Amino acid sequence: MTRRNKMITKIKELMYETERIRNIGICAHIDHGKTTLSDNLMAGAGLISNDLAGDKLIMDGKSDEQERGITIDAANATMIQNYQDNQYLINLIDTPGHVDFGGDVTRAMRAVDGAVVVVCAVDGIKPQTETVLRQALKENVNPVLFINKVDRLINELKLDSDELQKRFIKIFVDVNKLIDSLAPENQDWLLDFSNGSVAFGSAYQNWAINVPAMNETGINFKDIIEYCQNNNTQELASKLPLYKVLLNMVVEHLPSPDVAQRYRVPKIWNGKIDSPEGKTMINTSSEGPPAAMITNVTIDKHSGVISTCRIYGGTLHGGDEVYLLGSKQKARIQQVGIFLGAETIDTGKVPVGNIAYVTGIKDATAGETLCTVDNKIEEFEPIDHISEPVVTIAIEAKNTKDLPKLIEVLRQVAKEDPTVKININETTGEQLISGMGELHLEIIANRIKNDRNLEIETSEPIVVYRESILGNAGPVEGKSPNKHNRFYLVVEPLNQNILNAINSGELKEGRIKSKEISKTFFDLGMDKEESRRVWDIHSKSMFLNMTRGIQYLDEVKELLIDGFESALKEGPLASEEVMGLKFKLVDAKLHEDAVHRGPAQVLPAIKKAIYGSMMLAKPCLAEPIQKVYISAPIEHIGDCTREIQNRRGIMVNQEIIGDVSEMEFEVPVAEMFGFAGDIRSATGGKSLFSTEMKGFKILSHNLQDGIVKQIRLRKELSENPNSAEHYLE
C-alpha cells in the first residue's frame, strides 16, 4: 500500500475520533507568509515533496493566484500529525490576506475551531492582521500565533538576540490586547510564550521554534542567529522542522470539535440545546440527526457544484437526501469526502466534527443549513460579511448570443462569493457587478473570460454610494392608489450606537421575533417605548410601529415590512441603497374590506411615505471611505501626503519607527482608482500601502448635486430627483 493510500485509510479511521480532530484556519495580512506556511505543513504530511515546500504554493491552485502571488480563494487540506504517541487529524483552511477577499476569511472561520494567526516579524501587526483576528474571535475561534520571517530580522536588519526578543514581545503584546478585548468572557485564550502557544520561525526556510521546542532541543535564540548568519538553515530545519513545531502547537493549544462545539454551537445555532438535534451537536454524536452548514461553494467544470461543509451533528452519506433550510428544497448528495490538497477524496461518508466536501447540491450557497426532511432543525446563524461591496462595474457579452450564458455565469459567481452583488437587466443585456474593490472585480472579470471562455466587455469602475438624511420629517401621509388606506410616517437618522452595532454585527438584521432584544436596543440608547416596538432591521435602518389600537394593522404588517425593505433598495435621491434611518409608523387608516388593502394598495402607499419623508428630511449621499496605510522612508512623507490630499484624503495618524514613517489616512474610495501606480511613481517604488474599509461618510454638500446628476444620468433617470410632493400628492 502506498503512503498516500495508508494516509487515506488512517484519515477514515480518525474521522470518528473527535477528540483527535483539529479544524484550523491559517490567517494573516497579505504577504505575511500564510500559503508558504501551508506548503510546509502539506510537505510534512507527505502531500508534496520537502524540496517544493515554499515554492509550489499548492494551496494557490488557480492560475491567477500563481501569477499574482496572492491567495484569492480559501483552500482546504486534510493531514495527519503524530503527537505524543497518538495520531491527530488536521483539517486546514488557508485563507486570503488581501482585504478584497476578506469574505473568504469570514466564511472559513465558521468552519474551523482554531486559527493560526501569522504575523511577519519585520512588518509586525498590520490592518488585515487585526481584521482577521477580529473575524476569528467573533466566531469563537481560538487563536495561536506564529511570528514568521525571523530570518529577515537576522540577515537583513542584523538584530541581536535581545533585539529579536523585544520585537517578538511587541507583536505578542499587541495580539494579546486584541484577544483580551474580543475573546468570549468564559474563555482564557491569552497567548503565553512559556506554554508554547507562540512560535517563531521562517516558513520559507522550513524551520520554527517555540519554548517547548527550545526545552526539547536545547536550541536558543543565539543558536538560531548563528545558523541564519552562517547560511546553515537546512540543518536548522532538520532539527526544528516547521511542520512539527506548528502542528504540535495546534494539537496542544487548539480545541477539538468535542470541546469547541460545546461553546460554539449555542452561539451560532438558535435551536434548543436540550433537543435531540442540540444534544447531537453538543455531544458531537455521529449517530444523531444530521446538521451541517455550507461555508463555501466552488464550481468545478467536472464535478459541478462543490460545497465545503462543517458537520456539526450526525453523519453525511453519499446518496443521502438532504433538506436545504434556507432555500426550502430537497437535494441528493452525490459524493462526500475530504480535501487532500488540491484533490478531493470520496470517503462515502463523513461524520460530525469534520470539514467535508459535498457534491450534488446544485443550489448550494454559503451559509445554507443542511439537515434531513424527517429531522428539520433551526437554521444556523447567517454568516455576517461586515464589509460591503463598494465598487461596481458594468459587464456585457461581446456577442448577443452569449447573453443567456453570461447571466448563468453571473448567477454562479454570486453563488460562489456572497460578497458579490449582481444586478441583472435581462432586457437590455447590461449586468452590474458590485465587489469589495478594483482587484476583486478584476479577478471576477478575468475568470469569466479565461475560466468560462466568455468574451465580455467591462466598464470603468463605478463607486457605490448610500442615501441617508441630515434632518427629521413627518408625520407624512402615504396614500394607497385607491385612496382608502393611509399611513403616517416619521423619519429621523438612526441612533449612532445602533448603527455601529449593526455595522459590527452585534445587532443582526432581520424581522424582530422576540421582545427580549428590546433591552439591547434600550442599552444602546433607544427610547424605552421605541425599543419595544421595532418591527424590522434592514439595510442598516429600522422600521417601528408606534401606533396603538389600529384595526386590521396586524393583517398588513408583513406587507408594510416588505414595502419598507423594498423601498430601501433604491432611494429617491439617486436610486442608491438607503442606510442609517429610523422610520416610525405613527398612525394608519385601513379599509375594512381586506380586498381593498392588499399588496397592490399597501406596498405603493408605504413606499410613497418613505420616499416623501426622506425628501423632506434633507436627503444626502454617503460615500464609501477607505483607511489607507502607507509605510515609506521619512524623506517621502511629503510625496505620500500630497498624493492623499489630492484625493480628498486626510491623515489621521503617523508614527516614525527608525527611518520609516507609518502613516494612516482616510480617503474616499472614489478617489482611489489608479492610486497604486501613482504612489509607486511618487516615491520611486519605496513605499508599501494597504487599505481597509472604514465605512460611509456624508458627502460634502458642494459635491452632492453633481454626483447625484452623474448617477441618475448613468442609470437613465431624469436629471433631477422627484420632489416630496411627487410622492405625497
DRENSE-329430 format. One line per field, with one value per residue (C-alpha): y, x, z; residue in one letter. Coordinates in steps of 0.05 Angstrom, whole numbers, m for minus. Layout:
! residues N
c2 (Y; ...)
c1 (X; ...)
c3 (Z; ...)
residu (A; ...)
//
This chain:
! residues 729
c2 (0; 69; 123; 162; 103; 90; 162; 159; 95; 128; 191; 148; 119; 185; 219; 185; 205; 276; 287; 276; 324; 396; 443; 503; 564; 599; 674; 737; 803; 797; 773; 752; 680; 640; 599; 585; 560; 516; 487; 466; 433; 396; 373; 349; 308; 277; 310; 347; 338; 377; 407; 441; 468; 543; 547; 504; 543; 483; 517; 572; 525; 576; 603; 676; 661; 633; 692; 746; 711; 721; 676; 693; 633; 596; 526; 463; 405; 346; 316; 272; 293; 247; 277; 242; 172; 190; 210; 271; 292; 364; 397; 461; 521; 570; 638; 701; 761; 815; 859; 849; 775; 781; 746; 680; 691; 704; 640; 598; 620; 589; 521; 519; 518; 546; 594; 602; 677; 691; 757; 780; 794; 853; 887; 869; 876; 904; 926; 860; 822; 857; 845; 770; 763; 800; 755; 693; 717; 739; 666; 640; 613; 602; 633; 616; 658; 644; 701; 689; 714; 715; 702; 772; 804; 768; 773; 839; 880; 849; 844; 810; 763; 818; 859; 798; 784; 857; 853; 788; 816; 877; 832; 786; 843; 874; 808; 794; 862; 844; 775; 805; 854; 807; 735; 704; 721; 649; 630; 642; 648; 696; 674; 653; 645; 594; 544; 544; 579; 627; 602; 637; 617; 621; 587; 598; 564; 509; 519; 541; 543; 556; 548; 473; 461; 500; 458; 394; 411; 459; 508; 582; 649; 658; 590; 609; 674; 634; 584; 641; 682; 620; 604; 536; 537; 468; 438; 482; 458; 385; 397; 442; 424; 477; 429; 390; 452; 485; 423; 404; 474; 464; 397; 423; 490; 489; 454; 390; 392; 356; 414; 472; 454; 459; 534; 548; 515; 557; 620; 601; 560; 586; 518; 487; 456; 403; 379; 315; 357; 403; 344; 312; 375; 389; 316; 311; 248; 215; 175; 232; 273; 306; 381; 416; 484; 501; 551; 556; 539; 529; 509; 455; 440; 365; 357; 414; 449; 431; 453; 458; 435; 437; 378; 397; 335; 265; 238; 256; 197; 196; 185; 218; 263; 328; 388; 460; 502; 570; 555; 505; 450; 379; 355; 290; 284; 251; 247; 266; 263; 302; 351; 324; 386; 403; 336; 312; 241; 208; 172; 153; 185; 239; 243; 301; 347; 345; 393; 356; 368; 351; 347; 343; 403; 447; 505; 507; 575; 595; 599; 546; 497; 423; 372; 318; 323; 279; 319; 393; 436; 510; 547; 565; 639; 672; 687; 762; 795; 861; 893; 916; 918; 990; 987; 967; 951; 941; 878; 857; 798; 817; 772; 778; 703; 695; 735; 675; 642; 706; 710; 638; 650; 712; 673; 622; 678; 703; 633; 623; 691; 721; 787; 800; 833; 820; 864; 833; 871; 815; 864; 910; 858; 903; 869; 905; 870; 902; 879; 897; 935; 942; 878; 837; 858; 849; 777; 762; 792; 754; 688; 698; 709; 655; 600; 605; 622; 680; 744; 803; 878; 916; 989; 1032; 1020; 1058; 1076; 1052; 1107; 1104; 1150; 1179; 1243; 1300; 1321; 1297; 1298; 1278; 1256; 1249; 1215; 1159; 1142; 1077; 1082; 1072; 1127; 1080; 1066; 1118; 1110; 1165; 1161; 1200; 1193; 1211; 1189; 1125; 1128; 1123; 1069; 1027; 1038; 1019; 955; 936; 951; 909; 850; 858; 870; 824; 849; 817; 818; 822; 759; 765; 821; 802; 843; 907; 910; 911; 969; 1006; 995; 1024; 1089; 1079; 1107; 1054; 1054; 1054; 996; 951; 970; 952; 910; 903; 920; 923; 959; 988; 1021; 1008; 1005; 1017; 1012; 1068; 1063; 1038; 1004; 1008; 958; 909; 932; 862; 836; 884; 881; 836; 878; 941; 908; 883; 953; 982; 932; 942; 1018; 1018; 981; 1044; 1112; 1173; 1216; 1175; 1105; 1082; 1037; 1072; 1066; 1094; 1115; 1103; 1102; 1105; 1088; 1135; 1127; 1089; 1086; 1020; 999; 949; 904; 861; 863; 937; 933; 881; 885; 929; 982; 976; 970; 1034; 1072; 1056; 1068; 1137; 1154; 1131; 1169; 1231; 1234; 1226; 1283; 1328; 1309; 1339; 1278; 1266; 1218; 1179; 1158; 1098; 1114; 1072; 1072; 1076; 1054; 1076; 1056; 1098; 1127; 1193; 1232; 1211; 1235; 1297; 1256; 1209; 1265; 1303; 1241; 1232; 1306; 1307; 1252; 1290; 1247; 1266; 1240; 1210; 1180; 1178; 1141; 1146; 1080; 1087; 1119; 1096; 1133; 1092; 1135; 1125; 1164; 1165; 1172; 1168; 1104; 1145; 1179; 1115; 1089; 1087; 1100; 1040; 1067; 1139; 1125; 1079; 1134; 1189; 1150; 1115; 1048; 1057; 1056; 1000; 1010; 972; 990; 973; 994; 1048; 1054; 1110; 1185; 1240; 1270; 1343; 1387; 1423; 1357; 1325; 1356; 1340; 1268; 1257; 1281; 1235; 1175; 1190; 1201; 1137; 1099; 1133; 1171; 1243; 1292; 1316; 1274; 1280; 1328; 1305; 1330; 1279; 1223; 1255; 1286)
c1 (0; 28; 39; m19; m67; m44; m58; m129; m143; m119; m160; m222; m208; m191; m253; m293; m248; m270; m221; m165; m191; m167; m203; m157; m152; m87; m99; m57; m45; m26; 46; 59; 71; 7; 9; 84; 69; 12; 60; 107; 50; 30; 102; 105; 43; 75; 27; 83; 159; 200; 241; 179; 152; 152; 158; 100; 45; 0; m58; m59; m89; m117; m72; m87; m65; 1; 12; m4; 29; m31; m85; m153; m196; m195; m166; m175; m129; m131; m69; m45; 2; 37; 40; 59; 46; m21; m43; m87; m129; m117; m168; m135; m163; m113; m147; m133; m97; m119; m175; m216; m223; m240; m306; m269; m237; m305; m335; m274; m279; m348; m319; m259; m249; m178; m135; m60; m50; 13; 50; 111; 168; 191; 124; 90; 15; m18; m91; m113; m79; m127; m186; m175; m163; m229; m264; m237; m255; m325; m337; m309; m248; m188; m122; m49; 8; 64; 115; 143; 204; 250; 308; 298; 307; 373; 402; 373; 362; 421; 383; 417; 384; 357; 330; 296; 261; 238; 208; 172; 146; 115; 78; 57; 30; m9; m42; m59; m92; m140; m154; m166; m217; m254; m249; m311; m315; m311; m250; m178; m146; m89; m24; 35; 107; 121; 66; 83; 22; 70; 121; 174; 208; 214; 163; 208; 267; 223; 241; 204; 215; 175; 192; 174; 218; 274; 269; 268; 327; 368; 370; 362; 357; 433; 439; 385; 422; 486; 450; 420; 484; 523; 471; 461; 385; 378; 409; 364; 303; 324; 329; 267; 221; 167; 110; 126; 131; 69; 25; 47; 25; m42; m55; m34; m69; m127; m192; m221; m293; m320; m292; m306; m377; m399; m388; m393; m460; m501; m471; m484; m549; m615; m647; m659; m595; m634; m670; m645; m612; m580; m553; m525; m485; m463; m442; m412; m452; m444; m508; m558; m596; m550; m536; m485; m470; m444; m387; m361; m382; m340; m360; m317; m325; m320; m354; m404; m421; m372; m395; m348; m388; m375; m413; m439; m481; m494; m462; m469; m470; m463; m533; m568; m628; m617; m660; m635; m669; m654; m679; m731; m716; m690; m625; m588; m514; m473; m406; m380; m308; m246; m198; m128; m91; m115; m152; m218; m223; m291; m297; m370; m389; m363; m383; m393; m334; m303; m297; m322; m333; m402; m424; m493; m526; m537; m569; m519; m500; m452; m489; m540; m562; m566; m609; m658; m732; m750; m708; m714; m674; m668; m623; m552; m538; m523; m451; m441; m397; m382; m350; m397; m389; m370; m344; m386; m371; m419; m407; m435; m427; m390; m436; m511; m519; m476; m524; m560; m493; m467; m529; m519; m445; m460; m510; m456; m407; m458; m467; m391; m379; m434; m395; m411; m476; m504; m557; m581; m623; m646; m680; m621; m566; m528; m504; m476; m427; m410; m350; m301; m252; m217; m177; m238; m276; m215; m206; m280; m278; m214; m242; m305; m261; m209; m244; m312; m287; m335; m319; m341; m333; m328; m337; m292; m304; m363; m368; m429; m460; m513; m572; m588; m616; m590; m655; m723; m791; m862; m913; m923; m982; m974; m1038; m1055; m1075; m1149; m1143; m1175; m1111; m1065; m1001; m967; m892; m839; m766; m701; m628; m615; m580; m505; m496; m549; m516; m448; m477; m507; m441; m402; m451; m471; m543; m568; m612; m680; m751; m756; m788; m770; m784; m720; m678; m713; m665; m607; m639; m650; m579; m555; m592; m662; m723; m754; m821; m789; m743; m804; m835; m783; m812; m753; m679; m659; m606; m578; m645; m704; m779; m820; m894; m912; m987; m1039; m1106; m1105; m1156; m1130; m1058; m1033; m1062; m1019; m957; m918; m937; m913; m846; m840; m853; m802; m748; m763; m761; m692; m661; m666; m674; m709; m646; m603; m634; m578; m587; m612; m578; m579; m652; m707; m779; m835; m906; m947; m1017; m1055; m1125; m1144; m1204; m1248; m1252; m1189; m1197; m1182; m1119; m1080; m1008; m1027; m1052; m1007; m939; m944; m972; m915; m863; m892; m890; m817; m793; m834; m809; m736; m742; m768; m712; m651; m633; m558; m509; m458; m394; m350; m285; m222; m168; m102; m39; 27; 97; 152; 221; 219; 243; 179; 129; 113; 104; 55; 14; 9; m18; m70; m90; m100; m152; m192; m157; m136; m82; m108; m45; 31; 87; 161; 198; 272; 278; 208; 143; 79; 20; m55; m103; m177; m193; m258; m260; m280; m211; m170; m172; m102; m70; m23; 13; 14; 43; 95; 115; 115; 161; 205; 175; 199; 130; 83; 9; m52; m126; m184; m257; m275; m349; m391; m386; m434; m411; m391; m452; m416; m402; m470; m512; m461; m453; m528; m536; m480; m511; m581; m558; m517; m579; m620; m664; m687; m631; m663; m696; m771; m795; m830; m896; m889; m895; m943; m990)
c3 (0; m19; 33; 3; 9; 80; 97; 67; 107; 171; 157; 151; 220; 254; 227; 282; 339; 351; 408; 358; 305; 297; 249; 237; 193; 172; 170; 164; 129; 56; 42; 114; 91; 102; 38; 44; 115; 89; 37; 94; 132; 68; 58; 130; 116; 54; 5; m32; m30; 21; m36; m65; 1; 0; m76; m102; m65; m73; m37; m90; m142; m192; m247; m228; m156; m182; m229; m178; m120; m74; m45; m74; m54; 13; 2; 43; 61; 109; 140; 198; 255; 305; 374; 439; 413; 383; 313; 300; 241; 219; 174; 149; 111; 81; 75; 34; 64; 15; 41; m23; m7; 67; 55; 47; 115; 147; 117; 136; 209; 213; 192; 239; 315; 318; 279; 268; 262; 221; 232; 193; 243; 200; 187; 253; 264; 202; 189; 159; 217; 264; 217; 210; 285; 298; 248; 284; 354; 331; 311; 378; 343; 389; 362; 368; 340; 290; 280; 210; 170; 231; 183; 154; 223; 229; 159; 134; 197; 235; 302; 360; 410; 456; 398; 369; 435; 441; 371; 389; 454; 419; 369; 426; 469; 410; 393; 466; 472; 416; 445; 514; 486; 439; 465; 498; 572; 595; 552; 573; 505; 520; 489; 532; 510; 564; 545; 471; 443; 407; 356; 314; 250; 175; 131; 71; 104; 135; 209; 271; 346; 410; 484; 487; 426; 458; 520; 479; 433; 475; 416; 436; 401; 398; 364; 314; 297; 285; 239; 198; 194; 172; 119; 153; 156; 125; 187; 230; 191; 203; 278; 283; 225; 218; 207; 270; 315; 286; 285; 356; 377; 341; 375; 443; 444; 395; 413; 385; 359; 421; 463; 415; 397; 470; 468; 393; 378; 427; 394; 321; 328; 355; 368; 436; 462; 501; 438; 403; 349; 401; 442; 379; 365; 436; 446; 376; 362; 294; 304; 315; 263; 212; 220; 175; 148; 79; 88; 17; m54; m116; m186; m219; m294; m279; m212; m215; m150; m94; m24; 35; 96; 170; 200; 269; 281; 254; 191; 117; 68; m6; m35; 24; 11; 49; 61; 50; 103; 73; 3; 29; m21; m24; m56; m61; m43; m98; m64; 5; 27; 48; 16; 5; m20; m90; m94; m64; m38; m37; 30; 23; 89; 136; 209; 259; 274; 205; 147; 85; 12; m16; m89; m119; m85; m146; m108; m51; m24; 32; 98; 80; 134; 115; 152; 132; 113; 173; 222; 204; 252; 266; 217; 237; 246; 179; 164; 172; 120; 154; 92; 38; m38; m54; m126; m187; m259; m317; m357; m424; m470; m534; m574; m562; m568; m505; m462; m432; m417; m384; m340; m317; m304; m262; m221; m208; m188; m137; m111; m102; m70; m26; m20; m94; m113; m183; m215; m280; m331; m377; m424; m440; m430; m381; m318; m257; m211; m144; m104; m49; m93; m160; m152; m131; m194; m239; m215; m227; m297; m316; m290; m332; m393; m380; m340; m372; m442; m449; m487; m446; m443; m376; m358; m316; m241; m211; m137; m97; m54; 1; 12; 80; 112; 154; 187; 211; 177; 188; 201; 126; 94; 43; 6; m30; m104; m85; m31; 20; 60; 91; 130; 171; 179; 217; 195; 231; 229; 266; 334; 321; 374; 340; 272; 300; 330; 263; 227; 276; 272; 345; 321; 266; 210; 202; 227; 302; 330; 404; 453; 491; 443; 466; 525; 476; 438; 504; 527; 461; 475; 445; 480; 524; 489; 420; 438; 448; 382; 330; 274; 228; 218; 145; 104; 168; 181; 227; 220; 284; 298; 346; 334; 383; 370; 294; 268; 215; 224; 242; 177; 136; 180; 133; 73; 108; 125; 53; 27; 76; 54; m20; m15; 16; m44; m86; m52; m81; m89; m136; m136; m89; m28; 35; 103; 173; 180; 231; 204; 255; 235; 279; 251; 198; 166; 134; 93; 129; 68; 60; m16; m14; 29; m9; m35; m94; m46; 16; m19; m60; m1; 47; m7; m21; 53; 58; m3; 13; 84; 61; 11; 67; 115; 78; 36; 26; m4; 37; 2; 20; 56; 59; 111; 73; 110; 78; 101; 69; 83; 121; 61; 23; 75; 34; m30; 5; 38; m28; m64; m9; m4; m80; m68; m15; 39; 109; 154; 219; 249; 239; 274; 260; 270; 256; 187; 165; 172; 185; 163; 167; 122; 107; 33; m8; m49; m110; m108; m100; m172; m200; m132; m134; m196; m172; m103; m133; m181; m128; m81; m131; m111; m39; m5; 15; 24; 45; 51; 96; 91; 141; 125; 96; 108; 87; 21; 21; 3; m53; m89; m78; m133; m187; m165; m158; m230; m254; m221; m246; m318; m315; m293; m348; m298; m302; m285; m221; m166; m154; m100; m36; m66; m123; m72; m23; m75)
residu (M; T; R; R; N; K; M; I; T; K; I; K; E; L; M; Y; E; T; E; R; I; R; N; I; G; I; C; A; H; I; D; H; G; K; T; T; L; S; D; N; L; M; A; G; A; G; L; I; S; N; D; L; A; G; D; K; L; I; M; D; G; K; S; D; E; Q; E; R; G; I; T; I; D; A; A; N; A; T; M; I; Q; N; Y; Q; D; N; Q; Y; L; I; N; L; I; D; T; P; G; H; V; D; F; G; G; D; V; T; R; A; M; R; A; V; D; G; A; V; V; V; V; C; A; V; D; G; I; K; P; Q; T; E; T; V; L; R; Q; A; L; K; E; N; V; N; P; V; L; F; I; N; K; V; D; R; L; I; N; E; L; K; L; D; S; D; E; L; Q; K; R; F; I; K; I; F; V; D; V; N; K; L; I; D; S; L; A; P; E; N; Q; D; W; L; L; D; F; S; N; G; S; V; A; F; G; S; A; Y; Q; N; W; A; I; N; V; P; A; M; N; E; T; G; I; N; F; K; D; I; I; E; Y; C; Q; N; N; N; T; Q; E; L; A; S; K; L; P; L; Y; K; V; L; L; N; M; V; V; E; H; L; P; S; P; D; V; A; Q; R; Y; R; V; P; K; I; W; N; G; K; I; D; S; P; E; G; K; T; M; I; N; T; S; S; E; G; P; P; A; A; M; I; T; N; V; T; I; D; K; H; S; G; V; I; S; T; C; R; I; Y; G; G; T; L; H; G; G; D; E; V; Y; L; L; G; S; K; Q; K; A; R; I; Q; Q; V; G; I; F; L; G; A; E; T; I; D; T; G; K; V; P; V; G; N; I; A; Y; V; T; G; I; K; D; A; T; A; G; E; T; L; C; T; V; D; N; K; I; E; E; F; E; P; I; D; H; I; S; E; P; V; V; T; I; A; I; E; A; K; N; T; K; D; L; P; K; L; I; E; V; L; R; Q; V; A; K; E; D; P; T; V; K; I; N; I; N; E; T; T; G; E; Q; L; I; S; G; M; G; E; L; H; L; E; I; I; A; N; R; I; K; N; D; R; N; L; E; I; E; T; S; E; P; I; V; V; Y; R; E; S; I; L; G; N; A; G; P; V; E; G; K; S; P; N; K; H; N; R; F; Y; L; V; V; E; P; L; N; Q; N; I; L; N; A; I; N; S; G; E; L; K; E; G; R; I; K; S; K; E; I; S; K; T; F; F; D; L; G; M; D; K; E; E; S; R; R; V; W; D; I; H; S; K; S; M; F; L; N; M; T; R; G; I; Q; Y; L; D; E; V; K; E; L; L; I; D; G; F; E; S; A; L; K; E; G; P; L; A; S; E; E; V; M; G; L; K; F; K; L; V; D; A; K; L; H; E; D; A; V; H; R; G; P; A; Q; V; L; P; A; I; K; K; A; I; Y; G; S; M; M; L; A; K; P; C; L; A; E; P; I; Q; K; V; Y; I; S; A; P; I; E; H; I; G; D; C; T; R; E; I; Q; N; R; R; G; I; M; V; N; Q; E; I; I; G; D; V; S; E; M; E; F; E; V; P; V; A; E; M; F; G; F; A; G; D; I; R; S; A; T; G; G; K; S; L; F; S; T; E; M; K; G; F; K; I; L; S; H; N; L; Q; D; G; I; V; K; Q; I; R; L; R; K; E; L; S; E; N; P; N; S; A; E; H; Y; L; E)
//
